[in-house]
């Protein structure tokens, strides 16, 4: 008899209701009971499976991806969204992101409110979304939104600050007239250490790390910010990383304006080509692609963009006399590229080099010259002579309130490495004044071997 009483006690203990059971967890929204909450979780998880398969987010963290309610008030008052994760939005940090899934009210009764799952609101690449309140499921399980790092699944891509870690050397470069990106290091580690913990790849994928050196020429080049502009303003270029089966855009806001960053991503274990892609968008768009980490150019690329744009500063003075004043026009910056802003009928527009050609922009500063508003007249007097003796075509200039333009732009063969700059003789006029003679001196060698 004693054994029977003990057995009944054990059975009763085994059937005791846990602290939170499916029967006890009654979620409410604005005080109204949420009907079929577990069904909402299941339908949201089915919706999120499409988001994962299309690569909009990647699996990460230590737990399987599932959808949770977020407690926002007393008892089990919850948010009007489910939160699905842990995932990682490509282009963000290595830590956990969550995808909100809105719930739409479709019916109300005395029993409660019936909701419908709407499409997931996947954050834009590089953007993060964080749940409000503590996450809880209908079976009473709770978890924190911040789950650190764990295993990285397919389509994972994180942009992290450069911590100076040792990587294998690499040499790949892609640039246009506004952005330059160089891959200076790479590795294929089994584990990537992050401030939040060690990151590992899940089964079927492998980890990669690239160190990229970013220079945004547009940040220091005021020419692209000139106004008023004819037509569309110059559009920021778009940088992407292509891996087998997927293209990931690298969000500009996650990359430094001038500095290094680490790009951590996963690729299929079977491997395949990986490449850095730069899209110059807008006027006469262009796509460039280089393999990483080798730097091998894929397809055609203008030779003018496979060389450096030139040093930030130089000093090449060219003698000139204006009226009775003998002085010089100094080249303080020489830039080689494909597109440059030029003046056009009191506005600005973008000049683009033809096939097999490059644009050379020369920034000018006058010394010892009279202060005359004659830049539009002196621009044609600035002559650039190519090694073969022919004059380069001047495609435009940018004017200022001075004797000479602030910049002149020439079109040259894309492999040009040197030229001769001079100011030829001519005259300029000012309102209600006589013609003023302009006399140049001997040409000066201008190095363009960048």
C-alpha positions in Angstrom: 0.0 0.0 0.0 2.9 2.3 0.9 4.4 1.6 -2.6 1.1 2.5 -4.3 0.8 5.8 -2.5 4.5 6.6 -3.4 3.8 5.7 -7.1 0.7 8.0 -7.2 2.7 10.8 -5.7 5.4 10.4 -8.3 2.9 10.4 -11.1 1.2 13.5 -9.7 4.6 15.2 -9.5 5.5 14.3 -13.1 2.2 15.7 -14.4 2.6 19.0 -12.4 2.1 22.1 -14.6 5.5 23.9 -15.2 5.9 27.5 -14.3 4.8 28.5 -17.9 2.7 26.1 -19.9 0.9 26.5 -23.2 -2.3 26.7 -21.3 -1.0 29.4 -19.0 0.6 31.7 -21.6 -2.3 33.8 -22.8 -0.9 36.6 -24.9 -2.8 39.9 -25.1 -2.7 42.9 -27.3 -4.3 46.0 -25.8 -5.8 43.7 -23.2 -7.5 41.4 -25.8 -6.5 37.7 -25.9 -4.5 36.7 -29.0 -6.2 33.6 -30.5 -4.2 30.8 -32.0 -0.8 32.3 -31.0 1.1 29.1 -31.7 -0.4 29.0 -35.3 0.8 32.6 -35.8 4.3 31.5 -34.8 4.3 28.6 -37.2 3.0 30.7 -40.2 5.6 33.4 -39.5 8.3 30.8 -39.5 7.0 29.5 -42.9 7.2 33.0 -44.3 10.7 33.5 -43.0 11.9 30.3 -44.7 11.5 32.1 -48.0 13.5 35.1 -46.7 16.3 32.7 -45.8 16.2 30.8 -49.1 16.5 34.0 -51.1 19.5 35.2 -49.1 17.9 38.3 -47.6 19.1 37.2 -44.2 21.5 34.4 -43.0 21.3 32.0 -40.2 23.5 32.8 -37.2 23.6 32.4 -33.5 23.4 29.2 -31.5 19.7 28.4 -31.8 17.5 27.4 -34.7 15.6 30.2 -36.4 12.1 30.6 -34.9 9.5 33.4 -34.3 8.8 34.9 -30.9 6.4 37.4 -29.4 7.8 40.4 -27.5 6.5 41.2 -24.1 5.9 44.9 -23.8 3.9 45.2 -20.6 2.5 43.5 -17.5 1.6 39.8 -17.7 1.8 38.7 -21.3 0.9 41.9 -23.2 2.9 41.7 -26.4 4.0 43.7 -29.4 1.9 43.8 -32.6 4.8 42.0 -34.4 6.5 38.7 -34.2 10.3 38.7 -34.2 12.1 36.0 -36.1 15.7 35.0 -35.5 18.4 34.7 -34.6 19.5 35.8 -38.1 22.1 38.2 -39.6 21.3 40.9 -42.2 24.1 40.8 -44.7 26.3 43.9 -44.4 25.7 44.4 -40.6 27.9 43.4 -37.7 28.4 39.7 -36.7 25.9 39.8 -33.9 22.3 38.7 -33.9 19.6 40.5 -35.9 15.8 39.9 -35.9 13.2 40.2 -38.6 9.9 41.7 -37.6 6.7 40.1 -39.0 3.7 42.4 -38.6 0.4 41.0 -37.4 -2.8 42.3 -38.9 -6.1 42.2 -36.9 -8.8 40.4 -39.0 -11.5 39.6 -36.4 -12.6 40.3 -32.9 -14.9 38.4 -30.6 -15.6 37.9 -27.0 -12.9 35.3 -26.9 -10.2 37.6 -28.2 -8.6 39.0 -31.3 -7.7 37.0 -34.4 -4.6 38.1 -36.2 -3.1 37.4 -39.6 0.6 37.1 -40.5 1.8 39.7 -43.0 5.1 39.5 -45.1 8.3 39.8 -43.1 9.8 43.3 -43.0 13.3 42.4 -43.9 15.7 45.2 -42.9 17.7 46.8 -45.8 21.2 45.4 -46.3 23.4 46.9 -43.6 20.5 47.9 -41.4 19.5 46.2 -38.1 16.2 45.7 -36.3 16.0 44.9 -32.6 12.9 43.6 -30.7 11.1 45.6 -28.1 10.7 43.9 -24.8 11.7 40.3 -23.8 11.1 37.5 -26.3 8.7 34.7 -25.4 7.0 31.8 -27.1 3.6 30.2 -26.5 5.3 27.3 -24.6 6.6 29.8 -22.1 10.3 29.8 -23.3 12.0 33.2 -23.0 15.2 34.5 -24.6 17.2 37.7 -25.0 17.4 39.5 -28.3 21.2 39.9 -28.0 22.6 36.5 -28.4 26.1 37.4 -29.4 27.7 35.3 -32.2 27.6 31.6 -33.0 27.5 29.7 -36.2 27.3 31.6 -39.6 25.1 30.1 -42.3 24.8 30.6 -46.0 24.7 34.3 -47.1 26.3 35.6 -44.0 28.3 38.8 -44.5 29.5 41.1 -41.8 31.5 44.4 -42.0 33.7 44.8 -38.9 36.2 47.4 -37.8 39.8 46.5 -38.7 41.5 45.3 -35.5 44.8 44.8 -37.2 44.7 41.0 -37.1 47.3 39.1 -39.2 46.0 38.0 -42.6 47.6 36.6 -45.7 48.7 39.4 -48.2 46.4 40.1 -51.1 46.4 42.6 -54.0 43.1 43.5 -55.7 41.9 46.9 -56.6 38.8 48.4 -58.1 38.0 52.1 -58.5 36.1 54.8 -60.3 36.4 58.6 -60.0 34.6 58.7 -56.6 35.6 55.5 -54.8 38.7 53.3 -54.5 38.8 50.0 -52.8 41.9 47.8 -52.3 41.9 44.3 -50.9 45.1 44.1 -48.8 44.6 40.9 -46.9 42.6 37.7 -46.8 42.2 34.4 -45.0 40.0 31.3 -44.8 39.9 30.6 -41.1 37.8 28.0 -39.3 37.1 30.5 -36.5 36.8 34.3 -36.6 37.3 36.0 -33.3 35.0 39.0 -32.6 34.5 41.2 -29.5 31.2 39.3 -28.9 32.8 35.8 -29.2 34.1 33.3 -31.7 32.3 32.9 -35.0 32.2 29.6 -36.8 30.7 28.3 -40.0 27.8 25.9 -40.0 27.9 22.7 -42.0 28.2 23.2 -45.7 29.8 26.6 -45.8 33.3 28.0 -45.1 34.4 31.4 -43.7 36.3 34.1 -45.5 37.9 37.3 -44.3 39.0 40.2 -46.5 40.8 43.4 -45.4 39.7 46.3 -47.6 41.2 49.7 -47.8 38.6 52.3 -48.7 39.1 55.8 -50.1 36.1 57.9 -51.0 37.5 60.5 -53.4 34.1 62.2 -53.5 34.6 63.0 -49.8 37.6 65.2 -50.5 36.9 66.1 -54.1 34.6 69.2 -54.1 34.1 69.0 -57.9 31.4 66.4 -57.5 29.5 68.7 -55.2 29.3 71.6 -57.6 25.9 73.3 -58.2 23.8 74.0 -60.1 24.0 70.7 -62.0 22.7 69.9 -65.4 20.6 66.8 -65.2 21.1 64.2 -62.5 23.7 64.9 -59.9 26.6 62.4 -59.8 25.4 59.2 -58.1 27.5 57.4 -55.4 29.0 54.2 -56.8 27.8 50.8 -55.4 30.2 48.2 -54.1 29.3 44.5 -54.0 30.8 41.2 -53.3 29.9 38.3 -55.5 30.1 34.8 -54.1 28.8 31.5 -55.7 25.1 31.9 -56.0 24.8 35.3 -54.4 25.6 39.0 -54.7 26.0 41.1 -51.5 26.0 44.8 -51.6 28.5 46.3 -49.2 26.5 49.2 -47.6 28.4 52.5 -47.8 27.4 53.4 -44.3 29.2 50.4 -42.9 32.5 51.2 -44.7 34.9 54.0 -43.6 35.2 57.1 -45.7 39.0 56.7 -45.6 40.4 53.6 -43.8 40.3 49.9 -43.5 37.6 47.4 -42.6 37.2 43.6 -42.4 34.6 41.8 -44.5 33.7 38.4 -43.0 31.5 36.2 -45.1 30.6 32.6 -45.9 30.9 30.7 -49.2 29.7 27.2 -50.2 32.2 24.5 -49.1 32.4 23.4 -52.7 33.9 26.8 -53.6 33.6 28.9 -56.7 34.6 32.3 -58.0 34.6 35.3 -55.6 34.8 38.8 -56.9 34.6 42.4 -55.9 32.2 44.4 -58.1 32.0 48.2 -58.5 29.1 49.8 -60.3 29.4 53.4 -61.4 25.8 54.4 -61.8 24.1 57.3 -63.5 25.5 59.0 -66.5 27.3 56.4 -68.7 27.3 53.7 -66.1 30.1 51.2 -65.8 30.6 47.8 -64.0 34.0 46.6 -63.0 34.8 43.2 -61.5 38.0 41.8 -60.0 38.6 38.3 -58.5 39.5 38.2 -54.8 42.0 37.7 -53.5 44.0 37.4 -56.7 43.1 40.8 -58.2 42.6 39.3 -61.7 40.4 41.6 -63.8 37.2 39.9 -65.1 36.0 41.2 -68.4 36.9 44.6 -69.8 37.9 47.5 -67.6 39.2 51.0 -68.7 42.9 51.1 -68.3 42.5 54.6 -66.9 40.8 53.0 -63.8 43.4 50.3 -63.4 46.0 52.9 -62.4 46.1 55.3 -59.5 44.2 58.6 -59.7 47.4 60.6 -58.9 48.8 62.1 -55.7 46.7 64.3 -53.6 49.1 67.2 -54.2 51.8 68.1 -56.7 53.6 71.3 -57.8 54.3 72.0 -61.4 54.6 75.7 -62.2 54.2 76.9 -65.8 55.5 80.4 -66.6 53.0 83.0 -68.0 52.8 86.8 -68.4 49.5 88.6 -68.3 49.7 92.3 -69.3 52.8 93.6 -67.5 52.7 90.9 -64.8 55.0 88.0 -65.1 54.1 85.0 -62.9 53.0 81.4 -63.2 50.1 79.0 -63.3 50.9 76.1 -60.9 49.4 72.7 -61.3 48.6 71.7 -57.7 46.8 68.5 -58.5 46.8 66.2 -61.5 44.0 63.5 -61.6 43.6 60.7 -64.1 40.2 59.0 -64.5 37.2 58.4 -66.6 34.7 61.1 -65.6 35.1 64.7 -64.4 32.7 67.6 -63.7 33.1 70.6 -66.1 31.3 73.9 -66.5 28.5 74.1 -69.0 26.5 77.3 -69.5 26.7 78.5 -65.9 26.0 74.9 -64.8 28.0 71.7 -64.3 27.9 68.4 -66.1 29.9 65.2 -66.3 32.4 64.7 -69.0 33.2 61.0 -69.8 36.3 59.7 -71.6 35.8 57.8 -74.9 36.9 54.2 -75.5 40.6 53.8 -75.1 40.9 57.3 -73.6 41.3 58.8 -70.2 40.6 62.2 -68.7 43.4 64.3 -67.1 42.2 67.0 -64.8 44.7 69.7 -63.8 43.9 71.9 -60.8 45.4 75.4 -61.3 46.5 78.2 -59.0 47.9 81.5 -60.3 50.8 83.3 -58.8 51.9 86.9 -59.4 49.1 87.5 -61.9 46.5 90.3 -61.9 43.1 89.5 -60.5 40.9 89.4 -63.6 37.7 87.6 -64.2 38.9 86.1 -67.5 39.0 82.3 -66.8 36.6 81.5 -69.6 39.0 83.3 -72.0 42.3 81.9 -70.7 41.1 78.3 -70.6 41.7 77.7 -74.3 45.2 79.1 -73.9 46.2 76.2 -71.6 47.7 73.5 -73.9 48.7 69.9 -73.1 50.9 68.3 -75.7 51.3 64.5 -76.0 54.6 62.7 -76.5 53.9 62.3 -80.2 53.6 66.1 -80.6 49.9 66.4 -81.0 47.8 68.5 -78.7 45.3 66.8 -76.4 41.7 67.7 -76.8 40.5 70.0 -74.0 37.0 68.7 -73.1 36.1 71.4 -70.5 37.1 73.5 -67.6 35.7 74.7 -64.3 35.8 78.4 -63.8 36.2 80.7 -60.9 36.5 84.4 -60.3 40.2 84.5 -61.3 42.5 85.0 -64.3 42.8 81.3 -65.1 40.3 78.4 -64.5 40.4 76.5 -61.3 40.7 73.3 -63.4 41.1 72.2 -67.0 40.2 68.8 -68.3 41.9 67.1 -71.3 41.3 63.7 -73.0 44.4 61.7 -73.7 45.1 58.1 -74.7 44.6 55.9 -71.6 48.2 54.7 -71.4 49.7 58.3 -71.4 52.4 58.6 -68.8 53.8 62.0 -69.5 52.8 65.2 -71.3 54.0 68.8 -71.7 52.0 71.7 -70.4 52.2 75.3 -71.6 50.2 78.5 -72.0 50.1 79.8 -75.5 50.0 83.4 -76.5 46.7 85.3 -76.8 44.7 88.1 -75.5 41.9 88.6 -73.0 39.5 91.5 -72.5 37.7 93.0 -69.6 34.6 95.2 -69.6 35.3 98.7 -70.8 39.0 98.0 -71.1 41.7 97.3 -73.7 42.8 93.9 -74.9 45.3 92.4 -72.5 48.1 90.3 -74.0 48.9 86.9 -72.5 52.3 85.3 -73.2 53.4 81.9 -72.3 56.9 80.4 -71.7 58.5 77.1 -72.6 56.4 74.0 -72.0 56.9 72.1 -68.7 57.0 68.3 -68.4 54.0 67.0 -66.5 54.4 63.5 -65.1 51.3 61.3 -65.2 53.0 58.0 -64.3 50.6 57.1 -61.4 
